[in-house]
Amino acid sequence: MLEDWMDCDYGRDDKRGGAAAEAYEREVRAMVDAYAPRMFAVVQECGRGTVDADGWIAAWGVHHEDGRTEVTSVDGRTRGSLNSPERAAWWYGRGDGMSARLVWLGRGAADDPFV
């Protein structure tokens, strides 16, 4: 949990320099990498698996550690708060002859439990 990183055992006037400053920066970056929300695109597709297949990005999403998922259409006119990223794929895949899937950004799809 993020609270594990919240430990101010030094005063506000504590000055860090040299190796201590570099170590602190590495720790901050590790914390950010570990707790950053996951970003994804919702890709709508027609004719997937055929020679006439076509696809486009319909929305961008952010999935938070606590399960909240926020989605915004590419034109910015539609926004939603959903229970899961899969719900976004379902929502955007409802059209006739259309499907939608999630494409994860960043750390790689292999490490994502939602793919």
C-alpha positions in Angstrom: 0.0 0.0 0.0 1.0 3.6 -0.6 0.9 4.3 3.2 4.0 2.1 3.6 5.9 4.8 1.8 4.6 7.6 4.0 7.3 7.9 6.7 8.7 11.3 7.5 11.3 10.4 10.1 13.5 13.5 9.4 12.8 17.2 9.8 11.7 19.6 7.1 15.1 21.3 7.3 17.0 18.1 6.6 19.2 18.8 3.6 20.2 15.9 1.4 23.1 16.0 -1.0 25.3 13.8 -3.0 24.7 10.0 -2.7 21.8 10.6 -0.2 20.0 12.8 -2.7 20.4 10.3 -5.5 19.2 7.4 -3.2 16.2 9.5 -2.3 15.4 10.2 -6.0 15.6 6.4 -6.8 13.2 5.7 -3.9 10.7 8.3 -5.1 10.8 7.0 -8.6 10.4 3.4 -7.4 7.3 4.6 -5.4 5.8 6.3 -8.4 6.4 3.3 -10.6 4.9 1.0 -8.1 1.7 3.0 -7.4 1.0 4.8 -10.7 -2.5 4.1 -12.1 -2.5 1.9 -15.2 -3.4 3.6 -18.4 -5.1 1.9 -21.3 -6.8 2.6 -24.7 -10.2 1.2 -25.6 -9.8 0.1 -29.2 -13.0 -0.5 -31.3 -12.7 -2.9 -34.1 -14.7 -4.2 -37.1 -14.0 -7.4 -38.9 -11.1 -8.4 -36.6 -9.3 -11.4 -38.1 -10.3 -10.7 -41.7 -8.5 -8.9 -44.5 -11.0 -6.0 -44.1 -10.3 -5.5 -40.4 -10.2 -1.9 -39.1 -9.7 -0.4 -35.7 -9.4 2.9 -34.0 -9.0 4.3 -30.5 -12.4 5.2 -29.0 -11.4 6.1 -25.5 -8.5 6.4 -23.0 -8.8 5.0 -19.5 -7.0 5.0 -16.1 -7.3 2.1 -13.7 -6.5 2.8 -10.1 -5.1 0.4 -7.5 -8.3 0.5 -5.5 -10.3 -0.8 -8.6 -11.7 2.6 -9.8 -11.6 3.0 -13.5 -12.1 6.4 -15.3 -12.7 6.5 -19.1 -12.8 9.5 -21.5 -13.7 9.2 -25.1 -11.1 10.5 -27.6 -13.2 13.6 -28.4 -13.6 14.3 -24.7 -17.4 14.5 -24.8 -18.1 11.3 -22.9 -16.7 10.4 -19.5 -17.4 7.6 -17.1 -16.5 6.1 -13.8 -16.7 2.3 -14.0 -16.1 -0.7 -11.8 -13.4 -2.2 -14.1 -11.6 -1.7 -17.3 -13.5 -4.7 -18.8 -16.7 -2.7 -18.4 -15.2 0.0 -20.6 -14.5 -2.6 -23.3 -18.0 -4.0 -23.0 -19.5 -0.4 -23.2 -17.6 0.5 -26.4 -18.1 -2.9 -28.0 -21.9 -2.8 -28.1 -22.3 -1.6 -31.7 -23.6 -3.8 -34.5 -20.7 -5.9 -35.9 -18.3 -4.1 -33.6 -16.0 -5.3 -30.8 -13.8 -3.5 -28.4 -10.7 -4.5 -26.4 -8.2 -3.0 -24.0 -4.7 -2.2 -25.0 -2.5 -1.4 -21.9 0.2 1.2 -22.0 3.5 1.2 -20.1 4.7 -1.8 -18.2 3.6 -4.3 -20.8 0.5 -6.4 -21.2 2.1 -9.6 -19.9 2.1 -8.3 -16.3 -1.4 -7.1 -16.3 -4.1 -9.2 -14.7 -6.8 -7.7 -16.9 -5.5 -8.8 -20.2 
